[in-house]
């Protein structure tokens, strides 16, 4: 099995993802749609031997022990974020194509609000959304703006490293889980002793990592990270619910009220004429938001976002409505992507 040929097809067809699973037909995700390739079913032993040819024996042993593994791999000059896993006792591989060059802010639809966030000196910025919504790319673009405009010490902690940054005005150290550090929480702890200005954390996965990130943001660092949540309000709830006791939850609410700077919740939508376009809900932590967070009145955050346009806030539905008005998406896409919290009439 020539596994590199599948990666070559992914590059040539500008796919975002490659799927190889034993017992299934290979597939590419192109412009958000899953397209099966004109190949036969992948055999488990063939895929296993192909994977063994990619990684070291030590890495393979680690995969066999943990039953899942993330790593980065280069094919034909392009980087892929690769996930290995087992499904029904057989091997599966999913690879995300990582562009060689960090996209420019205009390509990602950055507005003045997001641009200004990169000028902050401390606090916590969260980029959220489902898998495949471009969170890592948004983070990379924000880091690259800082890299080009500020003399800062930037530490990234990733699993695995995706975009490779070229130092400009800043110093950038990129640390990879499993190679340079053993955990997000441990890396965060020691990063504070490395004189950082900005810490980019690939994902806030667990209680220890979240607590460390909040502490880092409290102590004068700008922390940028991601969560798999679909809205700003859900993001706050998810963070708080990670902590078991009421006392810990209240402490976390107080920390968020103090340190949170913004939540950017995004999704990628099919674009008219092909490709995809991003829609972003933005919540800025002003005094009203901070007060609601502190008193755990999360359900009222949406109303503040609706009325917070002067502070740069926008709901997801308003963002989708703007894309519709600008002729970037169809009415069907807009209708199917709307949230239940607003009526269809809000688009017009």
C-alpha positions in Angstrom: 0.0 0.0 0.0 1.5 3.3 -1.1 0.1 5.5 1.7 2.0 8.6 0.4 -0.3 8.6 -2.7 -3.3 9.4 -0.6 -1.5 12.3 1.0 -0.5 13.5 -2.5 -4.2 13.4 -3.6 -5.2 15.4 -0.5 -2.7 18.1 -1.5 -3.6 18.1 -5.2 -7.3 18.4 -4.4 -6.9 21.0 -1.7 -8.6 18.7 0.9 -8.7 19.7 4.5 -8.7 16.1 5.8 -7.8 12.6 4.7 -9.6 9.5 6.1 -8.1 6.1 6.0 -9.9 3.4 8.0 -9.5 -0.4 7.7 -12.6 -1.8 6.2 -13.7 1.4 4.6 -13.1 3.3 1.3 -10.5 6.1 1.6 -12.1 9.6 1.6 -11.1 13.3 1.5 -13.0 16.2 3.0 -13.1 19.0 0.4 -14.9 22.3 1.1 -16.6 20.6 4.1 -17.9 17.7 2.0 -16.7 14.1 2.5 -15.7 12.7 -0.9 -15.0 8.9 -1.3 -12.0 8.1 -3.5 -12.2 5.7 -6.4 -10.3 3.0 -4.6 -11.1 -0.3 -3.0 -11.6 -0.9 0.7 -8.5 -0.4 2.8 -7.2 -3.7 4.4 -6.2 -3.6 8.0 -2.8 -5.3 7.6 -1.9 -3.1 4.6 -2.7 0.1 6.5 -0.8 -1.1 9.6 2.3 -1.9 7.6 2.0 1.5 5.8 1.8 3.3 9.2 4.8 1.3 10.5 6.8 2.6 7.6 5.9 6.2 8.7 6.8 6.2 12.4 9.5 4.8 14.6 9.2 1.6 16.5 9.1 3.5 19.8 6.2 5.6 18.4 4.4 2.5 17.2 4.8 0.9 20.6 3.3 4.0 22.2 0.4 3.9 19.8 -0.2 0.2 20.6 -0.2 1.0 24.3 -2.4 4.1 24.3 -4.5 2.9 21.3 -4.5 6.5 19.9 -1.8 8.9 18.9 -1.4 12.4 17.4 1.7 13.5 15.5 2.8 15.7 12.6 4.2 14.4 9.4 5.5 16.0 6.2 4.6 14.8 2.7 5.6 16.4 -0.6 6.6 19.6 1.3 3.3 19.8 3.2 2.6 19.2 6.8 -0.2 17.1 8.1 -1.5 16.7 11.6 -2.1 12.9 11.9 -4.3 11.0 14.3 -4.1 7.3 14.7 -6.8 5.3 16.4 -8.5 2.0 16.6 -12.1 1.4 15.4 -13.8 -2.0 15.7 -10.3 -3.4 16.6 -8.8 -2.1 13.4 -6.5 0.8 12.6 -7.9 4.2 11.5 -5.9 7.3 10.3 -7.2 10.8 10.0 -4.8 13.5 8.7 -5.4 17.3 8.6 -3.5 19.3 6.0 -1.8 22.2 7.6 -0.9 25.0 5.1 2.8 25.9 5.0 2.2 29.6 5.3 0.0 31.1 8.0 -2.9 32.8 6.2 -3.1 36.6 6.2 -5.7 38.2 8.5 -7.8 39.4 5.5 -8.0 35.8 4.2 -9.6 34.7 7.5 -12.0 37.5 7.7 -10.3 39.2 10.7 -11.9 42.5 11.6 -10.7 45.4 13.7 -12.0 43.8 16.9 -9.9 40.6 16.5 -6.9 42.6 15.4 -7.1 44.8 18.5 -7.1 41.6 20.7 -3.6 40.8 19.5 -2.4 44.1 21.1 -3.4 43.0 24.6 -0.7 42.5 27.1 -2.4 40.0 29.4 -5.6 38.0 30.0 -7.2 35.0 28.4 -8.5 34.9 24.8 -10.4 31.7 23.8 -11.2 30.6 20.2 -13.9 27.9 20.2 -15.9 25.9 17.7 -16.4 22.3 16.6 -13.6 20.2 15.1 -12.5 21.4 11.7 -13.8 25.0 12.3 -10.4 26.6 11.8 -9.5 27.3 15.5 -5.8 26.4 15.1 -5.6 28.6 12.0 -7.2 31.5 13.8 -4.7 31.1 16.7 -1.8 30.9 14.3 -2.8 34.1 12.5 -3.1 35.9 15.8 0.3 34.7 16.9 1.7 35.8 13.5 0.3 39.3 13.9 2.1 39.6 17.3 5.2 38.1 15.8 5.3 40.8 13.1 4.4 43.7 15.2 5.7 43.2 18.7 9.0 42.3 20.4 7.6 39.5 22.5 8.6 36.1 23.8 6.0 33.7 22.6 5.8 30.1 23.9 3.4 27.7 22.1 2.4 24.4 23.6 0.8 22.1 21.0 -0.3 18.5 20.4 1.2 18.2 17.8 2.9 21.3 16.4 1.0 22.4 13.3 2.1 25.7 11.8 5.8 26.4 11.9 6.5 30.1 12.7 9.4 32.1 11.3 10.6 34.5 13.9 10.2 38.2 13.0 10.0 40.8 15.7 9.4 38.2 18.4 11.1 35.1 19.8 9.0 32.0 19.4 9.5 28.6 21.1 7.2 25.8 20.0 6.9 22.9 22.3 5.2 19.6 21.3 3.4 17.3 23.7 5.2 13.9 24.0 8.5 15.3 22.6 9.3 18.5 24.4 6.9 18.2 27.4 4.7 15.5 28.9 1.5 17.5 29.5 -0.1 20.8 28.8 -0.4 21.6 32.6 3.3 20.8 33.2 4.4 22.9 30.2 2.3 25.8 31.4 3.8 25.6 34.8 7.3 25.8 33.6 6.5 28.2 30.8 6.0 30.9 33.5 9.7 30.6 34.3 10.7 31.2 30.7 9.9 34.9 30.7 7.0 34.6 28.3 4.8 37.5 27.1 2.4 35.3 25.2 1.5 31.7 25.7 -0.4 29.8 23.0 -2.0 26.7 24.4 -3.3 24.2 21.7 -6.3 23.2 23.8 -7.6 23.5 27.4 -8.4 19.8 27.9 -8.7 19.2 31.6 -9.1 20.7 35.1 -5.3 21.1 35.7 -4.7 22.7 32.4 -7.6 25.2 32.7 -6.5 26.1 36.3 -2.9 26.7 35.1 -4.1 28.8 32.1 -6.2 31.0 34.4 -3.2 31.4 36.7 -1.0 32.4 33.8 -3.5 34.9 32.6 -3.8 36.3 36.1 -0.1 36.8 36.5 0.4 39.2 33.6 0.6 37.0 30.6 -1.5 36.9 27.5 -2.9 33.3 27.1 -4.6 32.3 23.8 -6.2 28.9 23.7 -9.1 26.8 22.2 -12.1 24.8 23.4 -14.6 22.6 21.6 -17.6 24.7 22.3 -20.1 26.3 19.9 -21.0 29.5 21.7 -19.5 32.0 24.2 -22.0 31.1 26.9 -21.4 27.4 26.5 -17.6 28.1 26.8 -18.0 29.7 30.2 -20.2 26.8 31.4 -17.8 24.2 30.1 -14.9 25.7 31.9 -16.8 26.1 35.2 -18.3 22.5 35.0 -14.8 21.0 34.9 -14.4 21.9 38.6 -16.2 19.5 41.0 -16.9 21.6 44.1 -19.0 24.7 44.4 -16.1 26.6 46.0 -13.8 25.8 43.0 -16.5 26.8 40.6 -17.0 30.2 42.3 -13.2 30.7 42.3 -13.1 29.9 38.6 -16.0 32.3 37.9 -14.1 35.1 39.7 -10.9 34.3 37.8 -12.8 34.4 34.4 -14.5 37.6 35.3 -11.1 39.1 36.0 -8.9 37.6 33.3 -11.1 36.7 30.3 -10.7 39.2 27.5 -12.8 37.6 24.7 -14.4 34.5 23.4 -14.4 34.0 19.6 -16.8 31.1 18.7 -16.6 30.2 15.0 -17.9 27.8 12.4 -17.1 27.3 8.7 -19.9 27.5 6.2 -20.2 26.5 2.6 -19.4 29.5 0.4 -21.3 30.4 -2.7 -19.1 29.5 -5.7 -17.1 27.0 -3.7 -14.9 26.9 -0.7 -15.9 27.9 2.8 -16.2 31.1 4.8 -16.0 31.6 8.6 -18.8 33.0 10.8 -17.8 34.3 14.2 -19.6 35.1 17.4 -17.5 37.5 19.5 -18.0 38.2 23.2 -15.9 40.9 24.7 -15.5 40.9 28.5 -16.8 44.3 29.4 -18.2 45.2 32.9 -21.6 43.7 32.1 -20.2 40.4 31.0 -17.8 40.2 33.9 -20.7 40.9 36.3 -22.8 38.1 34.8 -19.9 35.7 34.9 -19.0 36.5 38.5 -22.6 35.8 39.6 -22.9 32.7 37.4 -25.7 34.2 35.3 -24.5 32.6 32.2 -27.9 32.4 30.6 -28.0 36.2 30.3 -24.7 36.5 28.4 -26.4 36.1 25.0 -28.5 39.2 25.6 -25.4 41.3 26.4 -23.7 40.1 23.2 -26.8 41.1 21.3 -26.6 44.7 22.7 -22.8 45.0 22.8 -22.1 46.0 19.3 -20.3 49.2 20.4 -17.8 47.0 22.2 -17.2 44.8 19.2 -19.6 42.0 20.1 -21.7 40.1 17.6 -23.9 37.0 17.9 -23.4 34.0 15.6 -26.8 34.7 13.9 -25.9 38.3 13.2 -22.5 37.1 11.8 -24.3 34.6 9.6 -26.8 37.3 8.5 -23.9 39.6 7.4 -22.5 36.8 5.3 -25.9 36.3 3.7 -26.3 40.0 3.1 -22.8 40.2 1.5 -23.7 37.4 -0.9 -21.2 34.9 0.5 -23.6 32.2 1.6 -27.0 30.9 0.4 -30.3 31.4 2.3 -30.4 27.6 2.9 -27.0 27.7 4.5 -28.0 30.7 6.6 -31.2 29.1 7.7 -29.6 25.7 8.5 -26.8 27.4 10.5 -28.9 29.7 12.7 -29.2 29.2 16.4 -32.6 28.6 18.1 -32.0 31.7 20.3 -32.9 34.0 17.5 -35.7 34.1 15.0 -35.3 33.7 11.3 -36.3 37.4 10.9 -33.1 38.5 12.6 -31.3 37.9 9.3 -33.1 40.7 7.5 
